[in-house]
Amino acid sequence: MSLIRTARLTGAAYLGLAVTGMIGFLWLRPEIVADDPATTLAHLTDDAGAAHALVVLELGIVLTQALAAIGFLALWRREAPVAGASIAAYGLLNSAAIMTSAAAMATANAVAADPALAPAGDAAGTVQLLYEISDHAWGVGAVFFGLWLIPMGWAVLTTGRMPAILGWLLTVGGVGYVASAFVGYGWADAPAALVEGLTFPATAGELWIIAYLLIVGIRPDTSVAAPAAPNGKVVVVP
């Protein structure tokens, strides 16, 4: 398989990760989860289809994250093997964190369908607790999601196969993502604007690399010595 095809398949998986994340975590989840446990339970029972769709979307995130992680390993395995392996490792760990979130939400759906499963019969409190676990799986997973961007940026910078500014944006974005997790959990009542603002460079870098992988793929390897033509001129290797 050519590297350009590998790059575009990786970009497609990364796009799938972005789409399932935006639809599930950013749009559908706030429609279901409320600050009041009784309201959250009512949403789960009144619109069980949406609740189950949210779990499916979380599983979509797990799947596409894992596929993108393996795709980056395949893409960089020759020129940046350590970076490629690091991207894959951190990406798979992030998949595991989101899988924990999906399991918690699936359990909440089961409790909503059968309140007898709830400890002490408190179905509303149990459902809300499970969604809290889901939220914090995402929160601690931010460490891995940031860490996978750092070697991604490093691979871009060291291979020259993509724009250097993209490599710096991914690296800075990864550091910001990791910092957001430490600030959010280490600083009581940390300003939400600060925690979210630390992730903005990462979002910009991710959208850029998704577009680059899908549209351009990857630049030719200019480090390969070009063969000389019979007339002494250099032949450009595509």
Buried (B, 14 or more C-beta within 10 A) or exposed (E): EEBBEBBBBBBBBBBBBBBBBEBBBEEBBEEBBBEEBEBBBBBBBEEEEBBBBBBEBBBBBBBBBBBBBBBBBBBBBEBBEEBBBBBBBBBBBBBBBBBBBBBBBBBBBEBBBEBEEBEEEBBBBBBBBBBEBBBBBBBEBBBBBBBBBBBBBBBBBBBBBBBEEBBBBBBBBBBBBBBBBBBBBEEEEBEEEEBEEBBEBBBBBBEBBBEBBBEBBBBEEEEEEEEEEEEEEEEEEE
